[in-house]
Amino acid sequence: MKRLLFFMAVLSLPTTLFAQDWKPQSTEWYNPVPPKIVPGEKPGQAPSDAIILFDGTDLSKWASEKGGDAPWKVQNGEFAIAPGTGSIVTKEYFGDCQLHVEFKSPAPENHRGQNRGNSGIFLQSIYEVQVLDADNNTTYVNGMVGSIYKQQAPLADAYTKNGEWQVYDIYWKAPRFGTSGKLEAPAMITVVLNGILVQNNYILNGDTPYTGLPAYKAHGRLPIMLQDHGTKVAFRNIWIRNL
């Protein structure tokens, strides 16, 4: 707000003052100093300020959506959905965030469309970024990998091959609600899949239901959820930064 008032005041000055009084220092400030953050040593590795949600050893940061421990099993530095056990949620609640998730689709067998490698990454347990096998697999485009489910198709199909690790980097701006639950600002999301921008500051119209139109209901910070949709999608290297 102080910076906004500063620039508004500057714009209101007579134009003659610009030529007479401007110095380089007039538009410089030195505080607050941004925090120092050490990037990961390799692409995809967590930076120094990240919360590690899965480091390859256990699911201690997760719980079953039904209550109790997360029922999915960890093996060889990754974990896979145990179909029929239900989705899992982070024990910690989040709002605005940067989220990194890597996933791998299981063997396609005879599955097609939405039945092949289906899961979902739910921001605040409500808003779904689709996880789906896109290797020679036709489906509705606002339900393919990289989509904001049933709202927005991805800008590109950046999926590589079945059985290969896919990398999501998600930048989330949570919706804002005022008194009496009135929506003051909608959610906005940017999604990068395998280094390719697939959602560019998309403004959500509400939640992401399977049937019907999206709508907003007031809420605060909520867990991240990984969906059990009946297929053994695997996950690894999950971390998040509060923004």
C-alpha positions in Angstrom: 0.0 0.0 0.0 2.8 2.4 0.8 4.4 1.8 -2.6 1.1 2.4 -4.3 0.6 5.7 -2.5 4.1 6.6 -3.4 3.5 6.1 -7.1 0.1 7.8 -7.0 1.8 10.8 -5.4 4.5 10.8 -8.0 2.0 10.8 -10.9 0.2 13.8 -9.4 3.3 16.0 -9.4 3.6 18.7 -12.1 5.5 17.5 -15.1 8.0 20.3 -14.7 9.3 18.7 -11.5 10.2 15.5 -13.3 13.0 17.1 -15.3 14.2 19.2 -12.3 14.1 16.9 -9.3 14.3 13.2 -10.4 17.4 11.3 -9.2 18.1 7.6 -9.6 17.7 7.2 -5.8 14.2 8.7 -5.9 12.7 5.3 -7.1 14.9 3.0 -5.0 14.1 1.3 -1.8 16.1 -1.2 0.4 13.6 -2.7 2.8 12.2 -5.1 3.4 15.0 -7.4 2.1 13.7 -10.6 0.5 14.7 -13.7 2.4 17.6 -15.8 1.1 16.5 -19.1 -0.3 18.9 -21.8 -1.5 17.6 -23.6 -4.6 17.8 -27.4 -4.9 21.0 -28.7 -6.3 19.2 -30.3 -9.3 16.0 -29.3 -11.1 13.0 -30.5 -9.2 14.8 -30.7 -5.8 13.3 -28.9 -3.0 14.6 -25.4 -2.1 15.7 -24.6 1.4 12.3 -23.1 2.6 10.2 -26.0 1.2 8.0 -28.3 3.4 8.8 -31.8 2.3 5.6 -33.8 2.0 7.3 -37.0 0.7 11.0 -37.7 0.8 10.9 -41.3 -0.3 10.8 -42.9 3.2 7.3 -42.6 4.7 3.8 -41.0 4.6 4.1 -39.4 8.0 2.9 -36.0 6.5 -0.2 -37.6 5.2 -3.4 -39.1 6.5 -6.4 -41.0 5.1 -9.3 -38.8 4.2 -11.4 -41.2 6.3 -9.2 -40.6 9.3 -6.2 -42.5 10.6 -2.9 -43.2 8.8 -2.5 -43.0 5.1 -3.1 -46.5 3.7 -0.9 -46.3 0.7 2.4 -48.2 0.7 5.9 -46.8 0.2 8.5 -48.8 -1.7 11.8 -48.0 -3.4 11.4 -44.2 -2.7 7.9 -43.9 -4.1 4.4 -44.7 -3.1 1.4 -45.9 -5.1 -2.3 -45.6 -4.7 -4.0 -48.6 -3.1 -7.2 -48.7 -5.1 -10.3 -48.7 -3.0 -8.7 -47.4 0.2 -9.7 -43.8 -0.4 -7.8 -40.6 -1.0 -5.1 -39.2 1.2 -4.6 -35.6 2.5 -1.8 -33.7 4.1 -1.9 -33.2 7.8 -1.0 -29.6 7.3 -3.4 -27.0 5.8 -2.3 -24.7 3.0 -3.5 -21.6 1.1 -1.3 -19.8 -1.5 1.5 -22.2 -2.4 4.0 -23.5 -4.9 3.6 -27.3 -5.1 5.9 -29.8 -6.8 4.6 -33.4 -7.5 6.0 -36.2 -9.6 3.8 -39.0 -10.8 3.9 -42.1 -12.9 1.0 -43.9 -14.6 0.7 -47.7 -14.2 0.7 -50.1 -17.1 -2.4 -49.3 -19.3 -3.6 -52.9 -19.6 -6.9 -52.7 -21.4 -8.0 -49.4 -19.8 -9.1 -46.4 -21.9 -10.0 -42.8 -21.3 -10.7 -41.8 -17.8 -10.0 -45.3 -16.5 -6.3 -45.2 -17.4 -3.9 -43.9 -14.8 -6.5 -41.6 -13.2 -5.8 -39.6 -10.1 -5.9 -35.9 -9.2 -4.1 -33.3 -7.2 -6.6 -31.3 -5.2 -5.5 -27.8 -4.1 -7.2 -27.1 -0.7 -9.0 -30.5 -1.1 -11.4 -28.9 -3.6 -9.8 -27.8 -6.9 -8.5 -30.6 -9.1 -5.5 -30.6 -11.4 -6.0 -33.8 -13.4 -3.6 -36.7 -13.3 -4.2 -39.1 -16.2 -2.2 -41.3 -18.6 -2.1 -39.4 -21.9 0.0 -41.9 -23.9 -2.2 -42.6 -26.9 -5.3 -42.2 -24.7 -8.3 -40.1 -26.0 -10.6 -38.4 -23.6 -12.4 -35.1 -23.2 -9.8 -32.4 -23.2 -11.0 -30.6 -20.1 -10.4 -33.9 -18.3 -7.0 -34.8 -19.8 -3.7 -34.5 -18.0 -2.8 -30.9 -17.3 -6.5 -29.8 -17.2 -8.3 -28.0 -14.4 -10.9 -30.7 -14.2 -14.1 -30.0 -16.2 -13.1 -26.3 -16.4 -10.1 -25.7 -18.6 -8.2 -27.8 -21.1 -4.4 -27.5 -21.0 -2.6 -25.2 -23.4 -0.5 -28.2 -24.6 -0.2 -32.0 -24.1 3.2 -32.2 -22.3 2.8 -35.8 -21.2 5.8 -38.0 -22.3 5.2 -41.8 -22.1 3.4 -44.3 -20.0 5.8 -45.6 -17.3 7.9 -42.5 -17.2 7.9 -40.0 -14.4 5.9 -36.8 -15.1 6.6 -33.6 -13.2 4.1 -31.0 -12.1 4.9 -27.6 -10.8 1.8 -25.8 -9.6 1.5 -22.2 -8.5 -1.7 -21.6 -6.6 -3.4 -18.4 -5.4 -6.3 -19.3 -3.1 -9.7 -17.7 -3.3 -10.5 -14.9 -0.9 -13.8 -14.8 1.0 -15.1 -11.9 3.0 -17.8 -11.5 5.6 -20.8 -13.8 5.3 -18.8 -16.0 2.9 -18.9 -13.6 0.0 -16.3 -14.3 -2.7 -14.0 -11.3 -2.9 -11.3 -12.8 -5.3 -11.4 -16.1 -7.2 -8.7 -18.7 -7.2 -5.9 -18.5 -9.8 -3.5 -21.2 -11.0 -0.5 -21.6 -13.1 0.6 -25.2 -14.0 3.8 -26.4 -15.6 4.0 -30.0 -16.7 7.4 -31.4 -17.6 8.7 -27.9 -18.0 5.9 -26.8 -20.3 3.4 -24.1 -19.3 -0.1 -25.8 -19.6 -2.2 -23.4 -17.4 -1.3 -19.7 -17.6 -2.8 -17.8 -14.6 -6.2 -19.4 -15.1 -8.9 -17.9 -13.0 -11.2 -20.6 -11.6 -15.0 -20.4 -11.8 -15.3 -22.4 -8.6 -14.8 -26.1 -7.6 -14.2 -28.9 -10.1 -17.2 -31.2 -9.9 -17.6 -34.4 -12.0 -21.3 -33.4 -12.7 -22.7 -29.9 -12.9 -21.2 -26.4 -13.0 -18.5 -25.1 -10.7 -19.3 -22.9 -7.7 -17.5 -21.4 -4.7 -18.3 -22.1 -1.1 -16.4 -20.1 1.6 -13.4 -21.9 3.2 -10.0 -21.2 4.7 -6.7 -23.1 4.5 -7.2 -26.8 3.7 -5.1 -29.9 3.0 -3.7 -30.9 -0.3 -5.4 -34.1 -1.4 -4.2 -37.0 -3.7 -7.2 -38.8 -5.2 -7.8 -42.6 -5.2 -9.6 -43.1 -8.5 -9.1 -46.8 -8.7 -5.7 -47.1 -10.5 -2.2 -47.6 -9.1 -0.7 -44.2 -9.9 2.7 -43.8 -8.3 4.1 -40.6 -6.7 7.5 -39.3 -5.5 9.4 -36.1 -4.6 6.5 -34.0 -3.3 7.2 -30.6 -1.7 5.4 -27.3 -1.1 6.3 -23.7 -0.4 3.9 -21.4 1.4 3.5 -18.1 -0.5 
